[in-house]
């Protein structure tokens, strides 16, 4: 998966790069006039091309890494929520609560929130390790 990044700063052989996240519509904003504003993420990567501050660079990321990350962020919390709803309903029903369905749903919502807190902590660790493996391919302008 290739994206365009903007070099914010360089220090030695490390560059800080702003990368615009791809939107779900494919970044063709003229086609839908939705006015979406895709946020940027700032990453540190090896400056293998000798790019300087202000340069635009093409950045390559392994597609399997992106797909795995998307699965973890979107699908895993959904699965946790659904399993928690069923477990909550069965647990509260066996305890004799009359409103076991509502309590089971609240259990699912609580677990959804908890899963996002856990994912936020995992995200911090990934950023520290820089394990997304971004790689500069070429400098677009100099």
N, C-alpha and C positions, 0 to 999 in steps of 0.2 A: 504494500500500500504506500503510495507516494503522496507527499504533501509539500506545500510551500511554507518555508519558515523565514522569519526576519531576525537577523542577528542583532541582539540587544547589546551584548557586551562580550568581550573576549578577555581571557586571562590565561596566559600560557597556551596550552593546547586544549583548553576547555572553552566552549562557547555557550552563552545563554541565548536560547532561541525561543521566540514567540511563534507558536504554531496555531493556526486557526482551526478549531475543531470543525469537522465536516458535519453538515446538517443532514437530517433525514431525507430532505427533499432533493439532495444532490447538488446544492449550491447554485442552482439556476434560479436566482431570485427574480429575474425578469419574467419567468414563465408563470409564476403564481402571484406575484405582487404581494406576498405575505409580509414582507418587511422584516423577516426574521434576522436576528443578529447573533451569529454564531460566536460564542466566547472563545477567547484564546487561552492556551495553556503555555506556561513557560517551563522549558526543560533545559537541563545541562547535558551537553554531549561533547564527544571528542571533536576537535576542530581539525579534521583530517585534510581539509582542502585549503587551509590557511585563510579562511574567510575573515573579513573585518566587520566591525560595527557598521550597521546600515545595509549590509548585503542581503539579498534574497537568495535563499538556497533551497534546493530540492532535497527533501528528506525522505528516507526510505524506512519503513517499519515492516516487520514481518507480519503478514496477514493473519497467521495463526495466533500470534500474540494479541492482536486486536480483537479477533473473534472470541478468544478465551476470556479476555477482559470484559467484553460485552456480555458474555454468558454469565460470568460471576456477578456483574453489577445488576443485571436485569432479571435473570431467570432464577438464580439461587434465592434471593429474597422472596420471590413469588412462591417458590416451592416451600420455603420455610413457613410463610404465612398460611398457605393452604393446609399443610400438615399440622400447624399449631391450631388452626380452627377446628379440624377434626378431633385432635387430641383434647382440646378444651371442651368441645361439646360432649365427647364421651366421658371425660373426667368429671365435669360438673353434673352430668346426668346421673352418673353412678354415685355421686355424693348426695343426690336428692334435691338439687336446686331446680326450682320450677322454671326459671328463665335461663336454662342452660345454653340455649342457642345464642342469646345475646352475649352471655359471658364468654362463650366459645369464640364469637366474632371479635370481642374486645381482646381476647388472648391472642388472636391472630394479628390484630393491629399492633398490639404491644410487641410481638415478636418481629413484625416487619420493621418497626422503628429500631428495635435492638439490633437487627441484622444490618441496618444502614450505619449504625454507630460502629459496629465491628468492622464493616467494610471501610469506613473512614480511617480507622486505625491501620488496617492493612494497606490502604492507599499511602499513608504516611511512610510506612516501612518500605514500600516499593519505590517511592520517590527518593528515599535515602540511599537505597541500593542502586538506583537508576537502572532497574532491570527491564525496562521497556525496549532497550536496545535500538535507539534511534541511530541512524547512520546518514551522514551527509553524502549525497551523490554528486551534485554539481552546483556550482555557483551560477545563478541565473543572471545577475547583473554585477558589475564590479565598479 
